[in-house]
Amino acid sequence: MESRTASVGLVIAALSSAAGAAEPDWYLLTERPGYIYFADEASVTRSGGTVEVEFLQGHLDSPPGGEHVLLRYRIDCPRQMLQMLSGRVFMDDGSEFPDLTLSGSPIEAGMDTVSPGKAFHDFACAGGHRETRVADPFRQIRQARFELYGDESAQP
């Protein structure tokens, strides 16, 4: 139990330094089949109508050990467009997958109500999705997978 607690502490610190903030402030954002999304309030930076923010995408269908992605997005609030700037891959225990990063994507338009992009926009631009604060998103991912599949290796 001590090693899991220590690794979670290291993850929180790693995610904090990634966002350039002292302490992440995670919120449960939305769930979709096979995925659960969290947003970090502490990572939000604003410049005019543009917001940059980090989201953690938990893959509920990933194999034991998990493969979850910390995504940094730039969102053009007035035009409702978003662009992925970067991503880093993490395991269930919160450790970062070594030497694996994702590069940015072209700007995406047309966020609809079923895509996570709409929830990203609502969080970053409209102050939405602040109902459920989460201390440890990786624990929440393991719990969600356990509830869905009864996967003992995913038990929190």
C-alpha positions as CSV (number, residue, x, y, z in Angstrom):
1,M,0.0,0.0,0.0
2,E,2.9,2.4,0.7
3,S,4.3,2.0,-2.7
4,R,1.0,2.7,-4.4
5,T,0.6,5.8,-2.2
6,A,4.1,6.9,-3.0
7,S,3.6,6.4,-6.7
8,V,0.3,8.4,-6.6
9,G,2.2,11.2,-4.9
10,L,4.8,11.1,-7.6
11,V,2.1,11.1,-10.3
12,I,0.4,14.1,-8.8
13,A,3.7,15.9,-8.8
14,A,4.5,14.9,-12.4
15,L,1.1,16.0,-13.6
16,S,1.5,19.3,-11.6
17,S,4.9,20.0,-13.3
18,A,3.4,19.2,-16.7
19,A,0.7,21.8,-16.2
20,G,3.2,24.3,-14.6
21,A,1.0,24.5,-11.5
22,A,1.8,23.7,-7.9
23,E,-1.1,21.3,-7.4
24,P,-3.5,19.8,-9.9
25,D,-7.2,20.4,-9.3
26,W,-9.0,17.5,-11.0
27,Y,-12.7,17.2,-11.8
28,L,-14.6,14.3,-13.3
29,L,-15.6,15.7,-16.7
30,T,-17.6,13.1,-18.6
31,E,-17.8,9.3,-19.3
32,R,-18.3,7.7,-22.7
33,P,-18.3,4.0,-23.6
34,G,-14.8,2.8,-22.8
35,Y,-13.5,6.1,-21.5
36,I,-13.6,8.5,-18.6
37,Y,-12.4,12.1,-18.8
38,F,-11.0,14.4,-16.1
39,A,-10.1,18.1,-16.4
40,D,-7.4,19.9,-14.4
41,E,-8.6,23.4,-13.3
42,A,-5.0,24.3,-12.2
43,S,-3.8,23.8,-15.8
44,V,-6.2,26.4,-17.3
45,T,-4.5,29.4,-19.0
46,R,-6.4,32.1,-20.8
47,S,-5.4,34.5,-23.6
48,G,-8.3,36.5,-25.0
49,G,-10.9,34.0,-26.2
50,T,-8.4,31.1,-26.2
51,V,-7.9,28.7,-23.4
52,E,-5.3,26.0,-22.9
53,V,-6.1,23.2,-20.5
54,E,-5.1,19.6,-19.6
55,F,-7.5,16.6,-19.7
56,L,-6.8,13.0,-18.6
57,Q,-8.4,10.4,-20.8
58,G,-8.8,7.1,-18.9
59,H,-9.1,4.1,-21.1
60,L,-11.5,1.7,-19.3
61,D,-11.0,-1.0,-22.0
62,S,-7.2,-1.0,-21.7
63,P,-5.4,-4.1,-20.5
64,P,-4.5,-4.5,-16.8
65,G,-1.9,-1.8,-16.0
66,G,-3.8,0.7,-18.2
67,E,-2.8,3.2,-20.8
68,H,-4.2,6.6,-20.1
69,V,-3.4,9.9,-21.9
70,L,-2.8,13.3,-20.4
71,L,-3.8,15.6,-23.2
72,R,-3.1,19.4,-23.5
73,Y,-5.7,21.2,-25.7
74,R,-6.0,24.8,-27.0
75,I,-9.6,25.7,-27.3
76,D,-10.9,28.7,-29.3
77,C,-14.0,29.5,-27.2
78,P,-15.9,31.9,-29.5
79,R,-15.4,29.7,-32.5
80,Q,-15.9,26.4,-30.6
81,M,-12.8,24.8,-32.1
82,L,-10.1,22.8,-30.4
83,Q,-6.6,21.6,-31.1
84,M,-4.7,18.9,-29.3
85,L,-1.2,20.3,-28.5
86,S,0.4,17.3,-26.9
87,G,-0.2,14.2,-24.9
88,R,1.7,11.9,-22.5
89,V,0.8,8.3,-21.6
90,F,0.4,7.0,-18.1
91,M,-0.2,3.6,-16.5
92,D,-2.9,2.7,-13.9
93,D,-0.5,3.4,-11.0
94,G,0.1,6.9,-12.4
95,S,3.6,6.2,-13.6
96,E,4.5,7.8,-16.9
97,F,5.1,5.5,-19.9
98,P,8.7,6.2,-20.7
99,D,9.6,7.9,-24.0
100,L,6.1,8.0,-25.3
101,T,4.5,11.4,-26.2
102,L,1.8,12.4,-28.7
103,S,2.3,15.3,-31.0
104,G,-0.4,17.9,-31.7
105,S,-3.2,17.7,-34.1
106,P,-4.8,20.0,-36.6
107,I,-7.7,22.2,-35.3
108,E,-10.9,20.3,-35.1
109,A,-14.3,22.0,-35.6
110,G,-17.9,21.1,-35.1
111,M,-18.0,19.9,-31.5
112,D,-21.2,18.0,-31.0
113,T,-23.0,17.0,-27.8
114,V,-21.8,13.4,-27.9
115,S,-18.1,14.1,-28.4
116,P,-15.8,14.8,-25.4
117,G,-14.9,18.0,-27.2
118,K,-18.2,19.6,-26.1
119,A,-17.4,18.7,-22.5
120,F,-13.9,20.1,-23.0
121,H,-15.3,23.3,-24.3
122,D,-17.9,23.6,-21.5
123,F,-15.2,23.1,-18.9
124,A,-12.7,25.5,-20.3
125,C,-14.9,28.2,-21.7
126,A,-18.2,28.2,-19.8
127,G,-17.1,27.1,-16.3
128,G,-19.1,23.8,-16.5
129,H,-18.5,20.4,-15.1
130,R,-17.2,21.5,-11.6
131,E,-19.6,19.3,-9.6
132,T,-17.3,16.3,-8.9
133,R,-13.8,17.1,-7.6
134,V,-11.4,14.1,-7.8
135,A,-8.4,13.7,-5.6
136,D,-6.8,10.9,-7.5
137,P,-8.1,10.4,-11.1
138,F,-6.1,7.1,-11.5
139,R,-7.9,5.6,-8.5
140,Q,-11.2,6.7,-10.1
141,I,-10.2,5.0,-13.4
142,R,-9.3,1.8,-11.6
143,Q,-12.6,1.9,-9.7
144,A,-14.7,2.5,-12.9
145,R,-13.0,-0.4,-14.7
146,F,-13.6,-2.7,-11.6
147,E,-17.3,-1.7,-11.6
148,L,-17.6,-2.3,-15.3
149,Y,-15.6,-5.5,-15.7
150,G,-14.9,-6.9,-12.2
151,D,-11.2,-6.8,-13.2
152,E,-9.4,-7.7,-9.9
153,S,-6.1,-6.1,-11.2
154,A,-8.0,-2.8,-11.6
155,Q,-9.3,-2.8,-8.0
156,P,-8.5,0.5,-6.3
